[in-house]
Structures are given as structure tokens and as C-alpha cells.
Amino acid sequence: MGPVEQAVRDELASMGDEATGSALGASAVDLARRQDEAHLPNQAAQCAKELRETLRVLVERFPPVPKADPVDELRARREERGA
């Protein structure tokens, strides 16, 4: 697995199972794999362009789940204690 494919898989994972299992998600992984394996610069550029648009649509449909912020966690604990 190349670096672009791994990055796309990581991004899909942050969007949840629906994004990962969707046809659009599968298409993004395929495009990423093709970009990693491209031998000519114009092939890689075409894949990158399509991948960028595919990821844009995926993010619209399946917004990534925000990562937990340590400051937010502290604030939530403080609020739970009533402080």
C-alpha cells in the first residue's frame, strides 16, 4: 500500500463505516492506489485531480468525526462536577 492510499484509508476511517463502505469511498481508494502506482506524471496528476474532487464530495456527505480535544475533555469533566 502506497502513501496516498494509506492517507485516503485513514481519512475514510475518520468519516465512519458508511463512508468506508460506500461506492464513493471505494472509488477514492482505487484512485489513490492508481496515483501511487502511476508511472507518468500526467497519470498521477489526473488521479490526484479526481481524488481531490471525490474526497471533497465524501467530506460533504460524511463529515469526519472530530477528534477529542484534551481541553474540551477537561472542560466537560469540570462541568460534570459542577465546578
N, C-alpha and C positions, 0 to 999 in steps of 0.2 A: 504494500500500500504506500502510495506516494504522499508527500506533504500536503498537497491540495486536497486529495481525497480524505485524508485524516482530518483536516480542518473542517471540511464540509460535514463529515460524520459527527464531529464534535458540536458543530453549530446545530445540526438537526437534533441531536440528543438534547440540547438546551431548549428546543421547541416542543419536545414531548413525542410520545408514541404515534400520535396522529400524523405529525409531520414526517417522521421517520418512515412510516408505513405507507405514505401517500405516493401516488404516481409521480407527483412533482418532486418529492424527496428522492425517489429512486432515480429520476432524471438528473437531479443535481449530483448525485453520487457518480452516475455514469459520465456526466460532463467533466467532473473533477478527475476521474480516472483517465479520461481521454486527454485532458490537459497535462496530467503528469506524464503520460506516455507519448505526447506529441514530439515528433522529430523535427518538424519545421516550425519556425517562429510564427508564420501566419496560421498554422493549425492551432497552436497554443492560444493565439490571440482570439481566434474565432470561438474556441471553447470558453475562454475567460469571459468574453462578452456575453455569451448565452448563459453562462453560470451566474454572472453578476445579476442578470435580469431574473433568472429562476430563483435565486436567493432573495431578491427583493420581494417577489410575489410570496414566497414562503413566509417571510417575516411578517408580511401583511396578514396572511391567513392564520399563521400560528406564531404569535408574538413570543419571543423567548421568555422563559420564566426567570425573573430577576434573581440574581444570586443574593444570598443573605449577607447583609452588611453588619459587621460587628457593632457599630454604633447603634444601628436600629435594634439589634438584639438586646443591647444594654438598656435602651430606652423602653422596649417592651417589658423587660423584666422589672424595671423600676415602676412602670405603670401598673403591673400586676400586683406589686407590693403596696401600691397606693402612695408612693413617695412623690 
